[in-house]
């Protein structure tokens, strides 16, 4: 099951009952927007214990359509790169810290 924003908000409101749900939603939106802005500016975002998000520039290239073998010019674009932390790696692989 994937974690969607609404489920994350429900879990946060359950764990922090003293905060209003709308305040938690604003807080979550601020965090996600700031991550987006940082990546757009080309900065990296490091969440300790979780991982690092960074944007990479993918060069322009000539690719092909696998159905028709037609050559297509693919323009230069930015992609997001994620590198998990050692702590997250250990948790995923059931290793002790």
N, C-alpha and C positions, 0 to 999 in steps of 0.2 A: 504494500500500500504506500502510495506517495504522500508526502506531507504537503498539504495545500495551506495557503495563508489562513483560511478560516479555521482549520483544525489547529494550527499553531496558536491562533488567537484564543480559541477555546481552552487550550492547555495552559496558556499564560494566565487567563482569567481564573482558571481553577487553582493554579499555584499561587496566585497573588490576588486573593479575594478583596483586599483593601483598596485596590485600584479599580477605577471605573473601566468598563470594557472599551468605551470610546477613547479614553486616554491611552490605553494599551495599544489600540489600533493606530492612533496618531504616532506613538512612539515607534511602533513597528514600521510604519510608512516612512518616517524620518530616516530610520536606519537604512532601509532598502534604497531610498532615493539618494542618500549620501554615498552608498556603495556604487550606485549607477553613475553618479556624477564623477566620482573619483576614477572609475574605470574609463569613462569617456575622456577625461583629461589625460589619460595615459599613466595614472598613478596606480600603485598596487595597494590592495587592501589586505591587511593581515589580521586575522581573528585568532588570537593565541589559543592553542589547544584544539583548533578546528582546521585551519588551513589558510592558504594565501590565494587570492584572486588577482590576476593581472591580465592586462589586455596585450594582445600581440597583433602585429600587422602581418596579414597574409598577402604575399606578393601577387600581383596580377599574373595570370597564366592562361595558357590555351588548354582547355579541357575538351572532352568529347562526350556526346550523348551516347550512352551504351546501347540504346535501342537502334539508333540510326547511324551511328559512327560519325555523326556530323560534328565538326569542330566548332567550339563555342569559346568566345573570349570571356574569361571570368575576370572581373575588375578587382583591384586591390580593395581589401576590406579588413576590418578589425575583428578579432575573435577573442573569446575569453578563455584563459588558461587557469586551471585550478590545481594546486598542489596541496595534498592533505598533510597535516602535521604528524609528527611521529606518534603523539598521543592517540590521535584518531586511528592511525594505522594499527597500533597495538590493540585498540578496542575492537576494531573490525576483524582482526585476526586472533582474537581471544588470547592475547599474550598479556602477561602481567607487566605492570609498569616498573 
